[in-house]
């Protein structure tokens, strides 16, 4: 689907002005907003026991909380994130975050399980504002800085995912599981005030698209943009690995001989944060035309990380090395993926983000489902074998598509 010159002019004008409106403070706010928004769909992981006890839900049923949240997040990617290409992104971000605050309060004060499930579903749907923020940041950034900005803002997403369990564990110990969602609502409300004051106002030209046409164009991107399909498949594979590790990690650490608490297990996310922060520089390398080299090195490190992760029952320090390498590799590929994808259709960055993140959702869901089943049947050895196999598959796929990707990016 082609777009009129008037709509393309909107992006060009915004990029010309971005050098004066995209301050480091704005970048920091966007990164924090990304992390805080996405964390809300991961809070429930260490809280399932407490939620089940509060609402008298059987342990076999309470796992549906994660399923509902992820399904609604995927729906939000397809239904809400593309709105950034149809409406004023600043208004979409502020409005969606305000609704997210309301949903979090509903979850925090839910008197019944029905109200809780409805609230958590809406939280999953609205937490996709994270991806609108990433697309917005890429639009504000000047082309020469886009990779760096996307890398920095995206690091907020990974850090939010990793620290969600830590935050939830600490807050639950202090004030119960409801305090997690209520305190998140308060923090996001404060952040909304800062964003409303800081985010630049821009002259917006409406694209010649209706909402149904917009959704159709998202589906067409899978067919039209080969770079989206290539880097999307890479995202599916690396996030299958990412979810495989982080979903199954709680199982050996909560069992003898460790028997760690949820708070202690959540603290392992701090090790992952260091890797995610280091990988934020991958965007700078992509700006310099080194995206393919960055991807290769990261995928090799991803495979190597499982050697260290394998020794979970023998050495916690060795495990931490593996965590740092894994998160460094996943974040580096993720940032490089987005940096490359955002170069192809400036007028469709929100839709590109939505389409790309569908691969992320499928990979995350696959890793979560498969890893727990593998651990139950084959133990930690089985999890590591699966993780390194998918990592190797990602490397083979990158090698197989190297020439095609190079040709696409040279056009």
Phi, psi and omega in degrees: 000131182262155183240152183287160181295330180298318181290320178297329180298326180302315180293318180299316180297320182293322180291323179295327182273346190296333182297336181262344186251347182261083180276166177297328178295320178296317177302316181297316179299317180296320179295317179296318179298319177300312182296317182291324180290311183290333180301331184296338179269357179248352179303323189292338186307310179273002186255359188302319181298315181293319179295317180299319179294318182297317184259008180054056178250139181292147179304328181288340183262329188297337179299344179295341177303314180294318181297314180299315181298315182291321178297316180291328175296318178296320177296321179296324178300319183276328187261330186253316184302320179299342179301339178296340177265355182250326183241172176296118185300323180299316180292321179298315182297309182297315182296317181292324179289325176296318178293327177296320177301315180298316181297321179295322178295319178300316178297317184293332182247009185307122181278339182226165179293327180297313179297320179299312182296321177296315181297317183290330176294317180292323176301315178299318180296315187277340180295348177291355173304337176307314183286330174295323178296319179295315179296322179296318179297320180294330179286321181288332185285144173291150184308320183292342183249000190300315181300317179297315182295314179299319178299316181293313182292319180294331177299330176296326179296308183295320179295321177299318179297316184290321183274350181302317181292322179296311180299315182296319180296316181294313182294324178295319177297327183276318187217017180086166186295330181295329181296335179298311184284324180291320178291325176297320178299317180295314181297319180291325178297319176297318180296323178301318178299318179293319179294319180300324180281326189264323185297131184292141173275137182229154175283120187251132176252123183291134178287158180280058183225142168268169181298316176301320178296323180298314180295322177297321181294331176297314179296324181292335180299327179297330181272321188279326187250099182294329179295327176295316181294317181296308182287335176292319177296321175300319179297318179301317182290315183290327180278341168296317177296312181303311182290326177302314181290307188289333177286318184276344184304322183296333186293306178288329183285336179268355180260163174301142013266000182276304182052045179290152175283169178298322179297317180294319179295320179298331181294340177295340176298335179297326178293320178295328180299319181298321177293319180296320179295319179296325183285347179301337179287350179299330178296323178296320179294322177296322177299330181269009179081019183252026182298321180292318178296318178300318180298316181299310181299318181296319181292325175295317178296326179297317176296316182296329184300329183288338174298316180286320181297329181303329186272029182302325183275000184243328185203117176293318178302321178294320176302318182297322176300317178297320179298315180299314180296317182297312182289326174300313182293312182298315181294321180297316179292319181299313180295316179297319177306309184292322179300319180287319182294322184291351181277345191271326183221084183304328184277357186230034186293324178294320178290322176299318178298314180300314181295316180297318184287346173298320177298320178301314182296316179297316179297315180298316180295319180298313180299319181296315183290312186290319187297318181294324178291320178296317181297320181296328185260328187233000177073193184293329177301317179296319179298314181295321179296318178295316181298314181289330179292316178292323176299316178295321178298320178298318179294318178296318179297319178299316179297320182292331183254008184301310183295317180297317179298318179298318179296318180296315185287340179276348180286000000 
